[in-house]
């Protein structure tokens, strides 16, 4: 594969893409100029329309046709390319990097061996929550080493890849319901099967709009999708947690932690403990009413 690079104003990007598509050139990519911002519950971004970007146009044919392709793209875009590179990477496969949660646990592909650690087999298929983010790692350390989950029932809200559900099952949970608004069934079931786990049920849908999908009460509820979303789910959580049940909340940022904590406590939950890595916070609560 050969990749041509062009400098164009970001505001002209849509027009450039349309011109290329008219000539059946679709293998095009770029990095948008973004400014990272913070909001009350985490991070956002704004696009910087007044900056130039590097537009990359890829050609997968043979080198013999390369000069013709370069002339064509230069003509379509009305500018001369600033770079040409040959890319020999294989994008058909993705190697998931091993994640060492601590000295005793690792998440890795089935082919990798770590004889001195407890290993969770995992193949990433693109769903959120692979274990790379600080919040996911903090919550995994708690599930795997500290929480009492043996013979408990668990609801994992916003399960993504299902990694938290798998960890809960690993440490003795007798039943885990893994919920997400997107269809994550195949990924959750695949990774569960890689670990010989058969007590995780994937549930797809908006459980706030259709609460009939969840008709049980749980000993533990996990939610790792952010502070604003936690506040939205609190009535649901309160209605589906057993008396004296426990809540594990993550994906919170330090500058709104106290606000989210106060909201959870408003529903009769007792704050137990806070854990923090960089600006990201995780907390446990116990239902006291």
Secondary structure, DSSP 8 states (H G I E B T S, - for coil): -EEEEEEEEGGGHHHHHHHHHHTT---EEE---EEEEEETTEEEEEE-TTSEEEEEEEE-S-GGGHHHHHHHHHHHHTS--SEEEE----TT------EE-SSSEEEE-TT---TTSEEEE----S-S--S-SHHHHHHHHHHHHT---TT-EEEEET-TTSHHHHHHHHTT-SEEEEEESS--HHHHHHHHHHTT---EEEEES-TTT-GGG----EEEEEE-S-HHHHHHHHHHHHHHEEEEEEEEEEEEEGGGHHHHHHHHHHTTEEEEEEEEETTEEEEEEEE--
